[in-house]
Amino acid sequence: MARYIGPVCRLCRREGMKLMLKGERCYTEKCAIERRAYAPGQHGQRRSKQSDYGQQLREKQKVKRVYGLLEKQFRRYFYMADRKKGVTGENLLQLLERRLDNTVYRMGFAVNRTEARHLVRHGHFLVNGRKADVPSALVSAGDVVEVRAKSQEVVRIVESIESVDRRGIPAWLTVERKDFKGEITTLPSREDIVMPIQEQLIVELYSK
């Protein structure tokens, strides 16, 4: 499966904000945004006025990179959101939040979404008591996500749980750290997403 394998700090610099792609490093002075808060490349420090299309494109690229998706995957989620009742932009963000790899990250079992995707693929988690190894699987209210007994000593998982207080756990999840278990108490709402995202720009882009 295709995936981005380049330097992820470059993506944060391109979008002009922390996308939290490197886990704990993003909270230190080593963060690329802290050191070079301008776009990468030869002309990165040049100021240019963006068109409406440019703003829409950058917003779409930002959300894609936050959740670690490629264009074909992201477009599929948009069409799913557009077919659902309600506001398309909010539906889109809710679908992205409900991905299993994102849920594992939000619960604190991984330091970033890339690591969460890796752990899910290698079968370290159970959903409702059954092995789940598909990162794109959508969780629902009432689902229980837990670390397999054999995986509760994995160093990366243990270290991530210990450091989760820095970023916090969203209100739509409850986590029992000692039991390596979490539950989706309700579906995520727009208010649960604190990262500055203008989803209406994405809707406008795909509606052309």
Secondary structure, 3 states (H helix, E strand, C coil): CCCCCCCHHHHHHHHCCCCCCCHHHHHCCCCHHHHCCCCCCCCCCCCCCCCHHHHHHHHHHHHHHHHCCCHHHHHHHHHHHHHCCCCHHHHHHHHHHCEHHHHHHHHCCCCCHHHHHHHHHCCCEEECCEEECCCCCECCCCCEEEECHHHCCCHHHHHHHHCHHHCCCCCCEEEEHHHCEEEECCCCCHHHCCCCCCHHHHHHHHCC
